[in-house]
Amino acid sequence: MVITTNRNDFHPVVLAMPLLAILVIAARRQLIWTWARLFLLILGCRDGLALVTVSLGHQQLRRRRWWLAGVDLGLSLGWLALLSGWLYPQLTARYPGVNAGASRYSYLGDSIGAIALGLLPHPQRILGIVDWAGAAVDLLLLALALLPFWRLASPWR
């Protein structure tokens, strides 16, 4: 996620990485107001981070922290709905080049909802496009890089 950071070209997503770490710590310590402020800052850094925060909401569900999970999932999914339902259409109406990626996935459907509903009964549409060999190589390289850090007591050794 860290794209670049230097004096002349700063990306807000660079702030999101340390904020995500502090967010997890705040959730574990039950610092609700700190967690809420950090959460909103993270959502403001980049649109794609809403998907990361959805996964953090699922983590809170597994930990049976219902309130945090509900707020997390509500804000994340609401933010995604706001972006896809209002902001992106506004931007594409004024600046057609903004949504150049939509033409890449147009064969799957006309909108995010149509894509999701179309993939549920026909998952083979997307499974045939995935580069499975490349994904396996990436996972192997990631596992090799993390191998020295795995604990000896880990069930995965």
C-alpha positions in Angstrom: 0.0 0.0 0.0 2.9 2.4 0.6 3.2 4.0 -2.8 5.7 6.8 -2.3 6.7 9.4 0.1 9.1 12.2 -0.4 9.3 16.0 -0.1 7.5 16.9 -3.3 4.9 14.1 -3.7 3.1 13.1 -0.6 0.3 10.5 -0.7 -2.1 10.3 2.3 -2.1 6.5 2.1 1.4 6.6 3.6 -0.3 7.8 6.8 -2.7 4.9 6.8 -0.2 2.2 7.6 0.9 3.5 11.0 -2.7 4.6 11.6 -3.9 1.0 11.0 -1.4 -0.3 13.5 -2.6 2.2 16.1 -6.2 1.4 15.3 -5.7 -2.3 16.1 -4.0 -1.3 19.4 -6.9 1.1 20.3 -9.4 -1.6 19.6 -7.6 -4.1 21.8 -7.4 -1.6 24.6 -11.1 -0.6 24.1 -10.2 3.1 23.5 -13.4 3.7 21.6 -13.1 7.4 20.8 -9.5 7.1 19.7 -10.5 4.1 17.6 -13.4 6.1 16.0 -11.2 9.1 15.1 -8.5 6.9 13.7 -11.0 4.9 11.7 -12.4 8.1 10.1 -8.9 9.3 9.3 -8.1 6.0 7.6 -11.2 6.1 5.5 -10.2 9.5 4.4 -6.8 8.5 3.3 -7.8 6.4 0.3 -11.0 4.8 -1.1 -9.5 1.3 -1.2 -8.8 1.3 2.5 -12.6 0.8 3.1 -12.0 -2.8 2.1 -9.3 -3.2 4.7 -11.5 -1.7 7.3 -14.3 -4.2 6.4 -11.8 -7.0 7.2 -11.0 -5.3 10.5 -14.8 -5.4 11.2 -14.8 -9.1 10.6 -12.0 -9.4 13.0 -14.0 -7.6 15.7 -16.9 -10.0 14.9 -14.6 -13.0 15.6 -13.5 -11.3 18.9 -17.2 -10.9 19.8 -16.9 -7.1 20.1 -20.3 -6.5 18.6 -20.4 -2.7 19.0 -17.0 -2.1 17.3 -17.8 -4.6 14.6 -21.2 -2.9 13.9 -19.7 0.6 13.8 -16.8 -0.6 11.7 -18.9 -2.5 9.1 -21.6 0.2 9.0 -19.1 3.0 8.3 -17.0 0.9 5.9 -19.9 -0.3 3.9 -21.6 3.0 4.0 -18.4 4.7 2.8 -18.2 2.2 -0.1 -21.9 2.8 -1.0 -21.4 6.6 -0.9 -18.3 6.3 -3.1 -19.8 3.9 -5.7 -23.4 5.4 -5.6 -22.6 9.1 -5.5 -19.0 10.2 -5.7 -17.8 8.0 -8.6 -20.8 8.8 -10.8 -20.2 12.5 -10.1 -16.6 12.3 -11.0 -17.2 10.3 -14.2 -19.8 12.7 -15.4 -17.3 15.6 -15.1 -14.1 13.8 -15.8 -14.6 10.7 -18.1 -11.0 9.5 -17.7 -11.5 9.0 -13.9 -13.4 5.8 -14.4 -11.2 4.2 -17.1 -11.1 1.0 -15.1 -14.8 0.4 -15.5 -14.4 -0.5 -19.2 -11.9 -3.2 -18.1 -14.7 -5.0 -16.1 -17.7 -4.1 -18.2 -18.1 -7.7 -19.4 -19.0 -8.7 -15.8 -21.8 -6.1 -15.4 -22.8 -2.4 -15.5 -22.4 -1.7 -11.8 -20.8 -3.1 -8.7 -24.1 -4.6 -7.7 -24.7 -6.2 -11.1 -21.2 -7.6 -11.0 -21.7 -9.1 -7.5 -25.1 -10.5 -8.3 -23.7 -11.9 -11.6 -20.7 -13.6 -10.0 -22.7 -15.4 -7.3 -24.4 -17.9 -9.6 -21.5 -17.9 -12.1 -18.2 -17.7 -10.2 -16.3 -19.3 -13.1 -16.5 -16.0 -15.0 -13.8 -14.6 -12.8 -12.0 -17.8 -11.7 -11.0 -18.4 -15.3 -9.3 -15.0 -15.5 -7.1 -15.2 -12.4 -3.5 -15.9 -12.9 -3.3 -18.9 -10.6 0.4 -19.7 -11.4 1.5 -16.2 -10.6 -0.6 -16.1 -7.4 1.1 -19.4 -6.3 4.6 -17.9 -7.0 3.6 -14.8 -5.0 2.4 -16.8 -2.0 5.6 -19.0 -2.1 7.8 -15.9 -2.2 5.8 -14.3 0.7 6.1 -17.5 2.7 9.8 -17.7 2.1 10.3 -14.1 3.2 8.3 -14.7 6.4 9.8 -18.1 7.2 12.4 -16.7 9.7 9.7 -14.9 11.6 7.4 -17.9 12.2 7.3 -19.0 15.8 8.5 -22.5 16.6 5.2 -23.2 18.3 3.3 -22.4 15.2 1.1 -25.2 13.8 2.3 -24.2 10.3 5.9 -25.3 10.7 
